[in-house]
Amino acid sequence: MRQKVLFSIDNFLDLKSLHNFNLLFDNLENVQLTHYKQTGRKPVQREFLLNSLIFKNLKSITKLTELYHELVDNPSAALCCGFDIRKPIPSIQRFSTFLKNTPNKELVQIRNQLVHQLIDSKIIEGKFLSIDSCTILANAKENNLKTNVKNRFDKSNFPKGDLDARLGVMITFPKGKKKVDFFWGYRNHTVIDAKTELPIWEITKPANVQDSTMFISIFDLLENEFQFNIEAVLADGLYDTASILKYIINSLKAKPRISINPRNTQQGKDDKELRYTKSGNRICEANLEMLSRGTFYDKKQDRWRHKWVCPLHHSKKFQHKYIVCPVYHPKFFEQKGCYAYKRVDDDIRKEIDYGSESFKKDINLRTGSERVFSRLLTICMQNPSVVGLKATANHCTIAHITVLLVALTAAKNNFKDQVRFIKSFLPNFKT
């Protein structure tokens, strides 16, 4: 049983690209996953299962069944992943159980180790960081529009195929026109180093979790781990909130390079479209003076706002004068008339140099997020072969580990210009 293979199967079959996987997995030699005591079947080296799932990503194998058959039919691939080809290859259930039961914090620790090594190799600097999210569709029949499902996108009716999945919105722009689609699944929230276009942090949450609510917690964890000297943080309009802008300026001591979201600006629309009386009260669409209800603190938007209400519903003086709204506004019949708000505190956006050459130059780096997700999708991150939040989160983390592992292998072999060649580096690498 201790005898070794007397010939190299990869050379015998001329599988040079598979031989290069040894260089890749050498960078995971110090990785150790927790081995749990169990009864029944003999345990499988969990590190070998991780190697196999990385191999699956780089070979664009979408299903665990296909991975199993690839390892059975190709002994060289099994050897590269660490398995003893004289013994049976682990069953499909072993791979599924690994994704389902492995604590995500163990895989996150591996991911962080790779980022630290890339920092030590002078690849990642962390001066310009960009944040974005990617949709991960659940393996549920509700996402297949060819199936007949009643109340397909009822957010209170969770799909039986994946009870952890939640209803999310996916916005695309085919032919320049906005298109809104619903889906059941998750979102992978990712922070990238904008200069090198490499992911440095990620977390997977149900699709109904808003992107902006994840920002501060993600950057708190990221800063505690890496202590980057951040110069600028890049993001799209979804992250344009006062609390996030204040956090970037005051806590991170960085420049916010976030696209303006018109909904979150001081007025929400041009002041020229708003009318006020001499006393400062709003005039509604029916040309009536609205009633002031004072100022209040909007905790969600982190701002102070002045509120006005419909006079026809809240003043006896107007109720005797008008039976219904003069312009028949639908809100008069659906609720207690119209409401109006105005921000009354100082807007943090006044401190940001929108339109400057520096702002334009920095925010152009944000397009790197799209390319990072494009590379992650080529290794099947958006096509999980498992169900459930825990397994899907592990699936996404392994995809990020794959990208970082290829980048580290390229850097250690003096190919720093190829750290982003995720699919082409190993097949074309010559020792």
C-alpha positions as CSV (number, residue, x, y, z in Angstrom):
1,M,0.0,0.0,0.0
2,R,3.0,2.3,0.5
3,Q,4.3,1.8,-3.0
4,K,4.3,4.9,-5.1
5,V,3.3,5.3,-8.8
6,L,6.3,4.4,-10.9
7,F,5.4,6.7,-13.8
8,S,3.8,10.1,-14.1
9,I,0.3,9.7,-15.5
10,D,0.1,13.3,-16.6
11,N,3.3,13.0,-18.7
12,F,2.3,9.6,-20.0
13,L,-1.0,11.1,-21.3
14,D,0.7,14.4,-22.2
15,L,-1.6,16.4,-19.9
16,K,0.7,19.4,-19.3
17,S,-2.1,21.7,-18.2
18,L,-3.0,19.3,-15.4
19,H,0.6,19.1,-14.3
20,N,0.6,22.8,-13.7
21,F,-2.2,22.4,-11.1
22,N,0.5,21.1,-8.7
23,L,2.0,24.6,-8.8
24,L,-1.4,26.0,-7.8
25,F,-2.1,23.6,-5.0
26,D,1.5,24.1,-3.6
27,N,0.3,27.5,-2.4
28,L,-2.3,25.8,-0.2
29,E,0.1,23.5,1.6
30,N,-0.2,25.3,4.9
31,V,-4.0,25.3,4.7
32,Q,-5.7,23.1,7.3
33,L,-9.4,22.5,7.6
34,T,-11.1,21.1,10.7
35,H,-11.6,17.3,10.6
36,Y,-14.7,16.2,12.6
37,K,-15.0,12.9,14.2
38,Q,-17.7,10.8,12.6
39,T,-19.0,7.3,12.4
40,G,-19.7,5.2,9.4
41,R,-17.6,5.8,6.2
42,K,-13.9,6.5,6.5
43,P,-13.1,10.2,6.5
44,V,-11.8,12.0,3.4
45,Q,-9.0,14.5,3.5
46,R,-11.0,17.8,3.4
47,E,-8.1,19.7,1.8
48,F,-8.3,17.3,-1.2
49,L,-12.1,18.1,-1.5
50,L,-11.2,21.8,-1.5
51,N,-8.6,21.2,-4.2
52,S,-11.2,19.3,-6.3
53,L,-13.7,22.2,-6.0
54,I,-11.0,24.7,-7.1
55,F,-10.2,22.3,-10.0
56,K,-14.0,22.2,-10.8
57,N,-14.0,26.1,-11.1
58,L,-11.0,26.4,-13.3
59,K,-12.3,23.7,-15.6
60,S,-15.8,25.4,-15.7
61,I,-17.5,22.2,-14.5
62,T,-21.0,23.3,-13.3
63,K,-22.3,20.1,-11.5
64,L,-20.8,18.0,-8.8
65,T,-21.8,14.9,-10.8
66,E,-19.6,16.1,-13.7
67,L,-16.7,16.7,-11.3
68,Y,-17.0,13.2,-9.9
69,H,-16.9,11.7,-13.4
70,E,-14.0,13.9,-14.4
71,L,-12.0,12.6,-11.4
72,V,-12.9,9.0,-12.1
73,D,-12.2,9.1,-15.8
74,N,-9.0,11.2,-15.5
75,P,-6.6,9.7,-12.9
76,S,-4.1,12.6,-13.5
77,A,-6.7,15.1,-12.3
78,A,-7.4,13.0,-9.2
79,L,-3.7,12.9,-8.5
80,C,-3.3,16.6,-8.8
81,C,-6.1,17.1,-6.3
82,G,-4.3,14.9,-3.9
83,F,-6.4,11.7,-4.1
84,D,-4.9,8.2,-4.1
85,I,-6.0,6.7,-7.4
86,R,-5.7,3.2,-6.0
87,K,-8.7,4.0,-3.9
88,P,-12.3,5.0,-4.9
89,I,-12.9,8.6,-5.6
90,P,-15.1,10.3,-2.9
91,S,-18.8,10.2,-3.8
92,I,-20.9,13.2,-5.0
93,Q,-22.4,13.3,-1.5
94,R,-19.0,13.9,0.1
95,F,-18.5,17.1,-2.0
96,S,-22.1,18.2,-1.3
97,T,-21.6,17.6,2.4
98,F,-18.3,19.5,2.4
99,L,-20.0,22.6,0.9
100,K,-23.0,22.3,3.3
101,N,-21.2,21.6,6.6
102,T,-17.9,23.4,6.3
103,P,-18.0,26.6,8.5
104,N,-17.6,29.5,6.2
105,K,-15.2,31.2,8.5
106,E,-12.6,28.5,7.7
107,L,-12.8,29.3,4.0
108,V,-12.7,33.0,4.8
109,Q,-9.5,32.5,6.7
110,I,-7.9,30.8,3.7
111,R,-9.1,33.7,1.5
112,N,-7.6,36.2,3.9
113,Q,-4.3,34.3,3.9
114,L,-4.1,34.6,0.1
115,V,-4.9,38.3,0.2
116,H,-2.1,38.8,2.9
117,Q,0.4,37.0,0.6
118,L,-0.6,39.1,-2.3
119,I,-0.1,42.2,-0.2
120,D,3.4,40.9,0.8
121,S,4.1,40.3,-2.8
122,K,3.4,44.0,-3.6
123,I,0.4,43.1,-5.8
124,I,-2.4,44.5,-3.7
125,E,-2.0,47.9,-2.2
126,G,-5.6,48.6,-1.1
127,K,-5.5,52.4,-1.9
128,F,-8.5,52.4,-4.2
129,L,-11.3,50.0,-3.2
130,S,-14.6,49.4,-5.0
131,I,-17.7,47.7,-3.7
132,D,-20.5,46.0,-5.7
133,S,-22.7,42.9,-5.6
134,C,-23.6,40.1,-7.9
135,T,-26.8,38.1,-8.1
136,I,-26.7,34.3,-7.4
137,L,-29.8,32.5,-8.6
138,A,-31.1,29.7,-6.4
139,N,-31.6,26.2,-7.8
140,A,-35.4,26.6,-7.6
141,K,-38.1,26.0,-10.2
142,E,-39.5,29.4,-9.5
143,N,-36.5,30.8,-11.3
144,N,-37.2,28.8,-14.4
145,L,-39.8,30.7,-16.4
146,K,-40.6,27.6,-18.4
147,T,-42.2,25.9,-15.4
148,N,-45.8,26.5,-14.3
149,V,-45.7,28.0,-10.8
150,K,-48.5,29.8,-9.0
151,N,-47.6,33.1,-7.4
152,R,-44.0,32.7,-8.7
153,F,-42.7,35.9,-7.2
154,D,-44.8,36.1,-4.0
155,K,-42.2,37.2,-1.4
156,S,-44.1,35.5,1.4
157,N,-44.1,32.1,-0.4
158,F,-40.5,30.8,-0.2
159,P,-39.5,28.3,-2.8
160,K,-39.5,24.7,-1.5
161,G,-36.4,23.9,-3.4
162,D,-34.4,26.4,-1.4
163,L,-36.0,27.8,1.8
164,D,-33.1,30.1,2.5
165,A,-33.5,32.0,-0.8
166,R,-35.2,35.3,-0.8
167,L,-36.8,37.5,-3.5
168,G,-34.5,40.0,-5.1
169,V,-34.5,42.5,-8.0
170,M,-32.2,42.3,-11.0
171,I,-31.9,45.4,-13.2
172,T,-30.5,45.2,-16.7
173,F,-30.3,47.6,-19.6
174,P,-30.9,45.7,-22.9
175,K,-30.7,48.0,-25.9
176,G,-30.3,50.9,-23.6
177,K,-33.7,50.4,-21.9
178,K,-34.2,49.7,-18.2
179,K,-35.5,46.2,-17.5
180,V,-36.5,45.0,-14.0
181,D,-36.6,41.2,-13.3
182,F,-37.4,39.4,-10.1
183,F,-35.5,36.3,-8.9
184,W,-35.1,34.0,-5.9
185,G,-31.6,33.6,-4.5
186,Y,-28.7,35.5,-3.0
187,R,-26.2,38.3,-3.5
188,N,-22.5,38.1,-3.2
189,H,-21.2,41.5,-1.9
190,T,-17.6,42.0,-3.0
191,V,-14.9,44.6,-2.3
192,I,-12.1,44.7,-4.9
193,D,-8.7,46.4,-5.2
194,A,-9.6,48.7,-8.0
195,K,-6.0,49.0,-9.3
196,T,-5.3,45.2,-9.7
197,E,-9.0,44.2,-10.1
198,L,-8.6,41.4,-7.5
199,P,-11.3,40.7,-4.9
200,I,-10.2,41.2,-1.3
201,W,-13.4,40.7,0.6
202,E,-16.8,39.0,0.0
203,I,-19.9,37.9,1.9
204,T,-23.0,36.2,0.6
205,K,-26.5,37.2,1.9
206,P,-30.1,36.6,0.8
207,A,-31.2,38.7,-2.1
208,N,-33.5,40.9,-0.1
209,V,-30.7,42.4,1.9
210,Q,-30.0,45.9,0.5
211,D,-26.5,46.6,-0.7
212,S,-26.2,49.9,1.3
213,T,-26.9,48.1,4.7
214,M,-23.8,45.9,4.2
215,F,-21.3,48.7,3.5
216,I,-20.2,49.8,7.0
217,S,-20.1,46.3,8.5
218,I,-18.0,45.0,5.5
219,F,-15.5,47.8,5.7
220,D,-15.2,47.5,9.5
221,L,-14.2,43.8,9.1
222,L,-11.9,44.6,6.2
223,E,-10.1,47.4,8.0
224,N,-9.6,45.2,11.1
225,E,-8.0,42.5,9.0
226,F,-5.8,44.4,6.6
227,Q,-5.4,48.0,7.9
228,F,-5.2,49.5,4.4
229,N,-4.2,53.1,3.9
230,I,-7.3,53.8,1.8
231,E,-7.3,56.9,-0.5
232,A,-10.7,56.5,-2.1
233,V,-13.8,54.2,-2.0
234,L,-15.7,53.7,-5.2
235,A,-19.4,52.6,-5.6
236,D,-22.5,53.2,-7.6
237,G,-25.6,55.2,-6.6
238,L,-27.0,52.4,-4.4
239,Y,-24.4,53.3,-1.7
240,D,-25.1,57.1,-1.9
241,T,-26.4,57.6,1.6
242,A,-25.4,60.2,4.2
243,S,-24.4,57.6,6.7
244,I,-22.0,55.9,4.2
245,L,-20.5,59.2,3.0
246,K,-19.9,60.3,6.6
247,Y,-18.3,56.9,7.4
248,I,-15.9,57.1,4.5
249,I,-14.9,60.7,5.3
250,N,-14.7,60.5,9.1
251,S,-13.8,56.8,9.8
252,L,-11.9,55.6,6.8
253,K,-10.3,59.1,6.2
254,A,-10.8,58.5,2.5
255,K,-12.4,60.2,-0.5
256,P,-15.9,59.0,-1.3
257,R,-16.2,58.4,-5.1
258,I,-19.9,57.4,-5.2
259,S,-22.3,58.2,-8.0
260,I,-25.1,60.6,-6.9
261,N,-28.5,59.0,-6.4
262,P,-31.1,61.7,-7.1
263,R,-33.5,60.2,-4.6
264,N,-31.0,60.9,-1.8
265,T,-30.1,64.5,-2.6
266,Q,-31.4,67.4,-0.5
267,Q,-34.6,68.1,-2.4
268,G,-35.0,65.0,-4.5
269,K,-35.7,67.3,-7.4
270,D,-34.9,70.7,-8.7
271,D,-35.8,73.6,-6.4
272,K,-37.4,75.4,-9.3
273,E,-40.2,72.8,-9.3
274,L,-41.1,73.4,-5.7
275,R,-43.2,76.3,-4.4
276,Y,-43.3,77.8,-1.0
277,T,-45.4,80.5,0.8
278,K,-43.8,83.6,2.4
279,S,-44.1,81.8,5.7
280,G,-42.0,78.9,4.3
281,N,-44.8,76.3,3.9
282,R,-45.0,74.1,0.9
283,I,-47.7,74.6,-1.8
284,C,-49.2,71.4,-3.1
285,E,-50.2,70.5,-6.7
286,A,-53.7,71.9,-5.9
287,N,-52.2,75.3,-5.1
288,L,-53.1,74.9,-1.4
289,E,-50.8,75.8,1.5
290,M,-49.8,72.6,3.3
291,L,-49.7,72.3,7.1
292,S,-46.4,72.1,8.8
293,R,-45.8,69.2,11.2
294,G,-42.3,70.3,12.3
295,T,-39.0,68.6,11.9
296,F,-37.9,65.1,12.8
297,Y,-34.8,62.9,12.6
298,D,-34.9,60.3,9.8
299,K,-32.7,57.6,11.3
300,K,-32.8,55.5,8.1
301,Q,-31.4,58.3,5.9
302,D,-29.4,59.9,8.7
303,R,-30.9,63.4,8.2
304,W,-33.2,66.0,9.7
305,R,-36.4,66.7,7.7
306,H,-39.3,69.1,7.7
307,K,-42.7,67.5,7.1
308,W,-45.9,69.0,5.6
309,V,-49.3,67.3,5.3
310,C,-52.5,67.7,3.3
311,P,-54.6,70.6,4.6
312,L,-57.9,69.0,3.4
313,H,-57.5,66.0,5.7
314,H,-55.9,67.8,8.7
315,S,-57.6,71.2,8.9
316,K,-61.3,71.9,9.5
317,K,-60.9,75.3,7.8
318,F,-60.2,73.6,4.4
319,Q,-62.6,70.7,5.0
320,H,-65.5,73.1,5.0
321,K,-64.2,74.9,1.9
322,Y,-63.5,71.8,-0.3
323,I,-65.3,68.5,-0.5
324,V,-62.5,66.7,-2.4
325,C,-59.1,67.6,-3.7
326,P,-59.4,70.3,-6.5
327,V,-57.0,68.3,-8.8
328,Y,-58.5,64.9,-7.7
329,H,-55.1,63.7,-6.6
330,P,-55.2,59.9,-6.1
331,K,-53.5,60.1,-2.7
332,F,-56.5,62.1,-1.4
333,F,-58.6,58.9,-1.8
334,E,-56.0,56.3,-1.1
335,Q,-54.5,57.8,2.1
336,K,-54.8,61.0,4.1
337,G,-53.7,63.2,1.3
338,C,-50.2,64.1,0.1
339,Y,-47.1,64.4,2.3
340,A,-44.0,66.6,1.6
341,Y,-40.6,66.6,3.1
342,K,-37.5,68.9,2.9
343,R,-34.1,68.3,4.3
344,V,-33.1,71.0,6.8
345,D,-29.6,70.0,8.0
346,D,-26.4,70.4,6.1
347,D,-25.8,67.9,3.3
348,I,-22.5,65.9,3.6
349,R,-22.4,66.0,-0.2
350,K,-21.3,69.7,-0.1
351,E,-17.9,68.5,1.1
352,I,-17.4,66.2,-2.0
353,D,-15.7,67.6,-5.1
354,Y,-18.2,66.2,-7.7
355,G,-17.3,67.0,-11.2
356,S,-13.6,67.6,-10.5
357,E,-10.9,65.9,-12.7
358,S,-9.8,63.9,-9.6
359,F,-13.4,62.6,-9.0
360,K,-13.8,61.6,-12.6
361,K,-10.4,59.8,-12.7
362,D,-11.0,57.9,-9.5
363,I,-14.6,56.8,-10.3
364,N,-13.5,55.5,-13.7
365,L,-11.8,52.7,-11.8
366,R,-15.2,51.4,-10.7
367,T,-15.6,49.6,-14.0
368,G,-13.1,47.1,-12.7
369,S,-15.9,45.6,-10.5
370,E,-17.7,44.5,-13.7
371,R,-14.6,42.8,-15.0
372,V,-14.0,41.0,-11.7
373,F,-17.6,39.6,-11.6
374,S,-17.1,38.6,-15.3
375,R,-14.1,36.5,-14.4
376,L,-15.9,35.0,-11.4
377,L,-18.8,34.0,-13.6
378,T,-16.5,32.2,-16.0
379,I,-15.6,29.9,-13.1
380,C,-19.3,29.2,-12.4
381,M,-19.8,31.3,-9.3
382,Q,-23.3,32.3,-10.5
383,N,-24.2,28.6,-11.0
384,P,-24.1,27.0,-7.6
385,S,-24.6,23.2,-7.6
386,V,-26.0,23.3,-4.1
387,V,-28.9,24.8,-2.2
388,G,-29.1,26.8,1.1
389,L,-27.4,29.9,2.3
390,K,-24.5,28.2,4.0
391,A,-23.6,26.0,1.0
392,T,-24.0,28.8,-1.5
393,A,-21.8,31.1,0.6
394,N,-19.1,28.4,0.7
395,H,-19.5,28.0,-3.1
396,C,-18.9,31.7,-3.6
397,T,-16.0,31.9,-1.2
398,I,-14.2,29.0,-3.0
399,A,-14.7,30.9,-6.3
400,H,-12.9,33.9,-4.7
401,I,-10.2,31.6,-3.4
402,T,-9.7,30.3,-6.9
403,V,-9.2,33.8,-8.4
404,L,-6.8,34.8,-5.6
405,L,-4.9,31.5,-5.8
406,V,-4.2,31.9,-9.6
407,A,-3.1,35.5,-8.9
408,L,-0.7,34.3,-6.2
409,T,0.7,31.5,-8.4
410,A,1.3,34.0,-11.2
411,A,3.0,36.5,-8.8
412,K,5.3,33.8,-7.2
413,N,6.4,32.7,-10.7
414,N,7.3,36.2,-11.8
415,F,4.3,36.7,-14.0
416,K,2.8,39.7,-12.2
417,D,1.3,41.0,-15.4
418,Q,-0.9,37.8,-15.6
419,V,-2.5,37.9,-12.1
420,R,-5.9,38.4,-13.8
421,F,-5.5,35.5,-16.3
422,I,-7.8,33.2,-14.4
423,K,-8.6,30.7,-17.1
424,S,-5.6,31.0,-19.3
425,F,-2.6,31.2,-16.9
426,L,-2.2,27.5,-16.0
427,P,-2.8,26.0,-19.5
428,N,-0.2,28.3,-21.0
429,F,2.3,28.4,-18.2
430,K,5.7,26.7,-18.9
431,T,8.0,25.8,-16.1
